[in-house]
Every structure is written in C-alpha cells, then in structure tokens.
Amino acid sequence: MGRPGTILLTGGFGFIGAALARRLVGMGRNVAFVELGPADSGRLGGSRGKVEVREVDLRDHAGVMAAVREIAPDTIVHLAAYYSIDHRPEEVPALVGTNVQGLASLLEAARAAGTRLLINTSSCFVYEQTGKPLAEDGPMRPANLYALTKRAGEELCGHYSSEYGMAISTLRIFSPYGPGDHDRRLIPSVIKSCLAGEAPRVSSGRQMWDFIYIDDIVEAYVQAIGRLPDGHGTYNIGSGNAVAVRDIVSRIRQLMGPGPEPLWGAIPHRKSEIWSMTADITRARRDLGWEPKTQIMGEGLERTVRWFVEKYGGMPK
C-alpha cells in the first residue's frame, strides 16, 4: 500500500529528477521512483537510501498500472522521456512508446489510483519560432519528432483533465543547465573541452536561447506540487531572457582562463535549428508564485563551472 503524501517521480535519476528528489527528501516528503531499470544513482547523493524504486518500463501498461496502484501516490511528477533531436528511424518506437504511450498509461494509472495531482513535463520546442516572447497560448509548431511527442502528451493531459476532472499541470521547460547536467549538452561540453585544454567545437553561436538554472527549475516543480490547477494548467519555466550562445561560450572561457579559441562553425546547424526562444513567464509568476532567481551570466555559470571543475579534477595547465 502507498503512504499518504507520497510523490512518485518518473525519470528520477535524470538531471532534473534527481535534483527534485533531493529537494523533496530534504523537505521530509516520501519519494518513490518508477524507472526503466538500474541506473547510476550518484546524482541522488545522500538521498539514495531514502527513495523507493520500482523498475518498470513506461511502455509496459500493466506494469505501470500495478506500480501506481501499489504506491498510491498523492502526486505524480512525470519527467521521464526518450530524447532525440534528430531521431534515427529505429528510435521511433522508443520515442512514441515512451513519450506518448507511456504518458497515457501513467494518466490512466493516476486516474484509477485517485492521484490528487499529476505534473507533466514538456518542452519549449513545441512552440513556433516567432522572434517574440513565447506565451503558453501562442502558436505551436513542434521542431522535431521529440517535440511532437511532447505536444501529443500535452493533448493527452488536456483530454484526461476535461474528461475525468483530473488536476494536471504541464511545465514547459526551456534550456536547463547547472551542476549535474548531461555531459552532451552545450555548457558541459564547452567546460570539459576547456578543462582538457582543447578548443571547444561549437556552432556559429548566433542562436539566442533562454537558459534556466536547475535550482529555479526545481523550485517551479515544488511550487506546482503545492497548487492544484483548475483543469489542465500549462506553464513556461524559463528565465524570461534570451542570451546568445556565443556570449555563453565566451563567458565560460573567461571563467576558466586562457585556452584555445572556440572552433566556431565546427558543428553544423540542424535543419530544425532553434534560432530564438524566450519564455513569457507571466503565467507561472501569477499562478505558481514562482520567480527565477539565478542569472546565467552571473552565479549560474559560475556555480556550474565550479561543479564541473571539481568533478573532473581541476583546470588545464
């Protein structure tokens, strides 16, 4: 049987999931994970032994139904996703199966279990690029198949909310960064190149992206957990400001000291390149009482660089 007040996370071993789990455990909340299989739990730190983990593939409908029934969570925070910007044909079953079918199973399980609130995670990639701040009711044009599956997930949430009266919030996350980020992303990859004394391989750097620090993202989920939307509420989670990728790379190099010049243009632009994205965060401020606090060109990059330097063993000579 489940415990009163239990919060169930999918994707709990990921960058955002682990940071949220550490925060919730620190708040004294009961936390359970539904995970695909064994994973590196290093991101959980001292919270590792305080989280219940069930190994269930989200594509296993019966398994998801059973796990949610047994845990009986008060709240579900859905962070798990199959992520691929330029997908290969063989990735289609995992993309659609995890991101669409998996969410449908989770919604059905939450409905059957009488879960109080489900928080879904979506992406800024669902929007059409307009060159203006992106509001939740703005035009949609998913940039790739991954974004299309996230948009389909939002539609599922809307259906379950209107059809069954479920309270559901969807957080559209803009570009996340911070300590513990995935090595393949822009900021960690540039930091690691600098640590190795190598020239960072980057694109033209002309993109203007809205980066949001991990602690601010976690705070958004905490605020969302404490508020029941009227139906299906959708919220942008970004800084509200766009910064040029070129400026971010230059700031990292400034923080890390002299090194080889970046190889601008070494990485070609994608066909579906995101050139400009800025979150309109008016609704999140109003409805969630949430406000981002960490500026990327200040404390955000400083803390991130410091964490990766400590992890990988110091600056290059």
C-alpha positions as CSV (number, residue, x, y, z in Angstrom):
1,M,0.0,0.0,0.0
2,G,1.1,3.5,-0.6
3,R,2.0,6.1,2.0
4,P,0.0,9.3,2.5
5,G,1.7,12.2,0.8
6,T,3.9,10.1,-1.4
7,I,5.3,11.8,-4.5
8,L,6.0,9.5,-7.4
9,L,8.7,10.6,-9.9
10,T,9.4,9.1,-13.3
11,G,12.9,10.0,-14.6
12,G,14.1,10.4,-11.1
13,F,17.7,9.5,-11.9
14,G,17.9,12.2,-14.5
15,F,19.3,15.7,-14.2
16,I,16.1,17.4,-13.2
17,G,14.6,14.4,-11.5
18,A,17.5,13.8,-9.2
19,A,17.7,17.5,-8.2
20,L,14.0,17.5,-7.4
21,A,14.2,14.2,-5.5
22,R,17.0,15.6,-3.3
23,R,14.9,18.7,-2.6
24,L,11.7,16.7,-1.7
25,V,13.6,14.3,0.5
26,G,15.1,17.3,2.3
27,M,11.6,18.6,2.8
28,G,10.7,15.3,4.5
29,R,8.5,14.1,1.7
30,N,8.1,10.4,0.8
31,V,9.5,9.9,-2.7
32,A,9.2,6.9,-5.0
33,F,10.6,6.3,-8.5
34,V,9.2,4.4,-11.4
35,E,12.3,3.7,-13.6
36,L,13.2,1.7,-16.7
37,G,15.9,-0.2,-14.9
38,P,19.0,0.1,-12.8
39,A,20.7,3.5,-13.2
40,D,23.5,5.5,-11.8
41,S,22.1,6.9,-8.5
42,G,25.1,9.1,-7.9
43,R,23.1,12.3,-8.6
44,L,20.9,11.5,-5.6
45,G,23.8,11.9,-3.1
46,G,22.7,11.3,0.4
47,S,19.1,10.8,-0.7
48,R,19.9,7.5,-2.3
49,G,18.7,5.3,0.5
50,K,15.6,7.3,1.1
51,V,13.8,6.7,-2.2
52,E,11.8,3.7,-3.1
53,V,12.5,2.5,-6.6
54,R,10.3,0.3,-8.8
55,E,11.8,-1.0,-12.1
56,V,9.0,-0.6,-14.7
57,D,9.2,0.3,-18.4
58,L,6.7,3.1,-19.1
59,R,5.8,1.2,-22.3
60,D,4.6,-1.7,-20.1
61,H,1.0,-0.6,-19.5
62,A,0.2,-3.4,-17.0
63,G,3.4,-2.7,-15.1
64,V,2.7,1.0,-14.8
65,M,-0.8,0.4,-13.7
66,A,0.4,-2.1,-11.0
67,A,3.2,0.1,-9.7
68,V,1.0,3.2,-9.4
69,R,-1.7,1.2,-7.7
70,E,0.7,-0.2,-5.2
71,I,2.5,3.1,-4.4
72,A,-0.8,5.0,-4.4
73,P,0.9,8.4,-4.8
74,D,-0.7,11.7,-3.8
75,T,1.2,13.4,-6.6
76,I,3.0,12.1,-9.8
77,V,5.7,14.2,-11.4
78,H,6.4,12.9,-14.9
79,L,10.0,13.7,-16.0
80,A,11.0,10.6,-17.9
81,A,11.3,10.9,-21.7
82,Y,13.1,9.5,-24.7
83,Y,15.1,12.4,-26.0
84,S,16.3,12.7,-29.6
85,I,16.6,15.9,-31.5
86,D,17.5,14.3,-34.9
87,H,16.0,10.9,-34.5
88,R,17.1,7.8,-36.4
89,P,14.3,5.6,-37.9
90,E,15.0,2.9,-35.3
91,E,14.3,5.3,-32.5
92,V,10.7,5.9,-33.5
93,P,9.2,3.1,-31.4
94,A,11.0,4.3,-28.3
95,L,10.1,8.0,-28.9
96,V,6.4,7.4,-29.4
97,G,6.2,4.5,-27.0
98,T,7.9,6.3,-24.1
99,N,6.7,9.8,-24.6
100,V,3.1,9.2,-25.7
101,Q,2.1,5.7,-24.8
102,G,4.0,5.8,-21.5
103,L,2.3,9.1,-20.5
104,A,-1.1,7.7,-21.5
105,S,-0.5,4.7,-19.2
106,L,0.6,6.9,-16.4
107,L,-2.5,9.1,-16.8
108,E,-4.7,6.0,-16.8
109,A,-3.0,4.7,-13.7
110,A,-3.3,8.0,-11.9
111,R,-7.0,8.2,-12.7
112,A,-7.5,4.6,-11.3
113,A,-5.5,5.3,-8.2
114,G,-7.2,8.6,-7.4
115,T,-4.0,10.6,-7.6
116,R,-4.5,14.2,-6.4
117,L,-2.2,15.9,-9.0
118,L,-0.1,14.9,-12.0
119,I,2.6,17.2,-13.2
120,N,3.7,16.6,-16.8
121,T,7.0,17.9,-18.3
122,S,7.0,19.3,-21.8
123,S,9.5,21.4,-23.9
124,C,9.9,24.8,-25.3
125,F,10.5,23.0,-28.6
126,V,6.7,22.7,-29.1
127,Y,6.4,26.4,-30.0
128,E,6.6,28.1,-33.4
129,Q,9.5,30.4,-33.5
130,T,8.1,33.9,-33.7
131,G,11.0,36.0,-32.6
132,K,8.8,37.2,-29.7
133,P,8.5,36.0,-26.1
134,L,6.6,32.7,-26.2
135,A,3.3,32.6,-24.2
136,E,1.5,29.4,-23.3
137,D,-1.4,30.1,-25.7
138,G,0.9,31.1,-28.6
139,P,1.2,29.2,-31.9
140,M,2.5,25.7,-31.8
141,R,4.9,24.2,-34.4
142,P,7.0,21.3,-32.9
143,A,10.5,21.5,-34.1
144,N,11.1,17.7,-34.4
145,L,9.6,14.3,-33.6
146,Y,10.6,14.6,-30.0
147,A,8.8,17.9,-29.6
148,L,5.8,16.5,-31.5
149,T,5.6,13.6,-28.9
150,K,5.7,16.2,-26.1
151,R,2.9,18.2,-27.7
152,A,0.9,15.0,-28.1
153,G,1.5,14.4,-24.4
154,E,0.0,17.8,-23.6
155,E,-3.1,16.9,-25.6
156,L,-3.4,13.7,-23.6
157,C,-3.2,15.7,-20.4
158,G,-5.9,18.0,-21.6
159,H,-8.2,15.1,-22.5
160,Y,-7.8,13.4,-19.1
161,S,-8.3,16.6,-17.3
162,S,-11.5,17.6,-19.2
163,E,-12.9,14.1,-19.5
164,Y,-12.2,12.8,-15.9
165,G,-11.8,16.0,-13.9
166,M,-8.1,15.3,-13.2
167,A,-5.9,18.1,-11.9
168,I,-2.9,18.3,-14.2
169,S,-0.1,20.8,-14.6
170,T,2.3,20.8,-17.6
171,L,5.7,22.6,-17.2
172,R,7.3,23.6,-20.5
173,I,11.0,23.7,-19.6
174,F,13.3,26.0,-21.6
175,S,17.0,25.2,-21.8
176,P,18.1,23.7,-18.5
177,Y,21.6,23.9,-17.2
178,G,23.6,23.7,-13.9
179,P,25.6,21.3,-11.8
180,G,24.9,17.7,-12.7
181,D,23.9,18.5,-16.3
182,H,24.3,15.9,-19.0
183,D,27.8,16.0,-20.5
184,R,26.5,16.1,-24.1
185,R,24.7,19.4,-23.7
186,L,26.3,22.7,-24.8
187,I,27.5,24.1,-21.5
188,P,29.1,20.9,-20.0
189,S,30.7,20.1,-23.4
190,V,32.4,23.5,-23.6
191,I,33.5,23.3,-20.0
192,K,35.0,19.8,-20.5
193,S,36.8,21.0,-23.6
194,C,38.4,23.9,-21.7
195,L,39.4,21.5,-18.9
196,A,41.1,19.3,-21.4
197,G,42.9,22.3,-23.0
198,E,41.1,21.7,-26.2
199,A,39.3,24.2,-28.5
200,P,35.5,23.9,-27.9
201,R,33.7,22.7,-31.1
202,V,30.6,24.8,-31.4
203,S,28.1,26.1,-34.0
204,S,28.1,29.7,-35.1
205,G,26.8,30.7,-31.7
206,R,24.3,33.1,-33.2
207,Q,21.3,31.3,-31.5
208,M,19.5,33.3,-28.8
209,W,18.3,30.8,-26.1
210,D,16.6,31.1,-22.8
211,F,18.6,29.2,-20.2
212,I,17.1,28.3,-16.8
213,Y,19.2,27.2,-13.8
214,I,18.5,23.8,-12.2
215,D,17.6,25.3,-8.8
216,D,15.0,27.5,-10.4
217,I,13.5,24.6,-12.2
218,V,13.3,22.5,-9.0
219,E,11.6,25.4,-7.3
220,A,9.0,25.6,-10.1
221,Y,8.1,21.9,-9.5
222,V,7.9,22.4,-5.8
223,Q,5.5,25.3,-6.3
224,A,3.5,23.3,-8.8
225,I,3.2,20.4,-6.3
226,G,1.6,22.8,-3.8
227,R,-1.0,24.2,-6.2
228,L,-4.0,22.4,-7.8
229,P,-4.8,23.9,-11.2
230,D,-8.3,24.3,-12.4
231,G,-8.2,21.6,-15.0
232,H,-5.0,21.4,-17.1
233,G,-2.6,24.3,-16.4
234,T,0.3,24.9,-18.7
235,Y,3.3,27.0,-17.6
236,N,6.5,28.2,-19.2
237,I,9.6,27.6,-17.0
238,G,12.4,29.8,-18.3
239,S,14.4,32.9,-17.2
240,G,12.4,35.3,-19.4
241,N,15.6,36.4,-21.1
242,A,17.5,35.1,-24.1
243,V,21.3,35.0,-24.2
244,A,23.4,34.4,-27.3
245,V,25.2,31.1,-27.3
246,R,28.4,32.9,-28.4
247,D,28.2,35.0,-25.3
248,I,27.8,32.0,-23.0
249,V,30.8,30.2,-24.6
250,S,32.8,33.4,-24.2
251,R,31.8,33.7,-20.5
252,I,32.8,30.1,-19.8
253,R,36.2,30.7,-21.3
254,Q,36.5,33.9,-19.2
255,L,35.8,32.0,-16.0
256,M,38.2,29.2,-16.9
257,G,41.2,31.2,-18.0
258,P,43.2,31.3,-21.3
259,G,42.8,28.5,-23.7
260,P,42.4,27.7,-27.4
261,E,39.8,29.8,-29.3
262,P,36.5,28.1,-29.9
263,L,36.1,26.5,-33.3
264,W,33.0,28.5,-34.4
265,G,31.0,26.7,-37.0
266,A,32.7,23.3,-36.4
267,I,29.2,21.9,-35.6
268,P,26.7,22.5,-38.4
269,H,23.3,23.9,-37.7
270,R,20.5,21.4,-37.6
271,K,17.7,21.6,-40.2
272,S,15.3,22.3,-37.4
273,E,17.7,24.8,-35.6
274,I,16.1,26.9,-32.8
275,W,17.4,30.4,-33.5
276,S,15.4,32.4,-31.0
277,M,13.4,31.4,-27.9
278,T,12.4,33.4,-24.9
279,A,9.8,32.4,-22.3
280,D,7.0,34.6,-21.3
281,I,6.8,33.6,-17.6
282,T,3.8,35.8,-16.7
283,R,1.5,32.9,-16.0
284,A,4.0,31.0,-13.9
285,R,4.6,34.1,-11.8
286,R,0.9,34.6,-11.3
287,D,-0.4,31.1,-10.8
288,L,2.5,29.3,-9.2
289,G,4.1,32.2,-7.3
290,W,7.3,31.3,-9.0
291,E,10.2,33.6,-10.0
292,P,13.6,32.6,-11.4
293,K,16.5,33.9,-9.2
294,T,19.7,32.8,-10.9
295,Q,21.2,34.7,-13.8
296,I,23.2,32.6,-16.3
297,M,25.9,35.3,-16.9
298,G,26.4,35.6,-13.1
299,E,26.0,33.0,-10.5
300,G,24.5,30.4,-12.8
301,L,27.6,29.8,-14.9
302,E,30.0,30.4,-12.0
303,R,28.4,27.6,-10.0
304,T,28.2,25.3,-13.0
305,V,31.8,25.8,-14.0
306,R,32.9,25.2,-10.3
307,W,31.0,22.0,-10.1
308,F,32.4,20.5,-13.3
309,V,35.9,21.6,-12.4
310,E,35.6,19.8,-9.0
311,K,34.2,16.7,-10.7
312,Y,36.8,16.4,-13.4
313,G,39.9,17.4,-11.4
314,G,40.9,21.0,-11.9
315,M,41.8,23.5,-14.6
316,P,44.1,22.7,-17.5
317,K,47.7,23.8,-17.1
